[in-house]
Amino acid sequence: MSKTLIALICRHGSTLLNESGCFRSWIDAPLDKNGEEQARKAAGFLFHGYDVKRIVASPLRRAFVTASVFAEMVDLTVIQDRGLLPWHLGVFAGLPKGDNMPALKLFVDNPEVTPPNGESLQDFEERANEFYTRAFKEAEEEGLTAFFAHTSNVTVLENLIRGQRSGEPEGGETVKPGGICAIWRSGGKYEVEPVFGKPEPANYGS
């Protein structure tokens, strides 16, 4: 059965919080110098390889700016959509991952429980499912769409496609900052394929 490319999902470039190994979550961290270069490389890859018709981005600066670099090259407007916000980790935002991953795992293993000042993993999954259901329909109607988002958006999409709960925060595959995955439809099913940026174990809250 033939596959149809309907969208691309691009991870934002790196920030100082990425470099220091901290959860980003909803902190509105700007791109660092390395992240700006990653955004330019991602834009060049998209420009030379894909005829993108629409650009949709998380409203957080690191994703919106990464999207804007590409948007300027192709003279498109960036549409901001809160459906692409990452998992809201509440009190975990900004904390070092190494010291706090075991505590976060409690909320992964109990997805209906909400981290203080954040959202439950169950609520994040439902929000993501609603977004992708709508966004994929729009992409097929309006043309190839590039989404600019966060690690957790890619991770939850992979798990939704597999029809499984998100499980361990390290589960699934994603791409490094500035990396890109293609989203294909084959019949009534979807698949995600990394096409730019070396895949690495994914984790939520990024």
Buried (B, 14 or more C-beta within 10 A) or exposed (E): EEBEBBBBBBBBBBBBBBEEEBBBBBBEBBBBEBBBBBBBBBBBBBEEEBEBEBBBBBEBBBBBBBBBBBBEBBEBEBBBBEBBBBBBBBBBBBBEBEEBBEEBEEBBEEBEEBBEEBBBBBBBBEBBBEBBEEBBEBBBEEEBBBBBBBBBBBBBBBBBBEEEEBBBBEBBBBBBBBBBBBBBBEEEEBBBBBBBBEBEEBBBBB
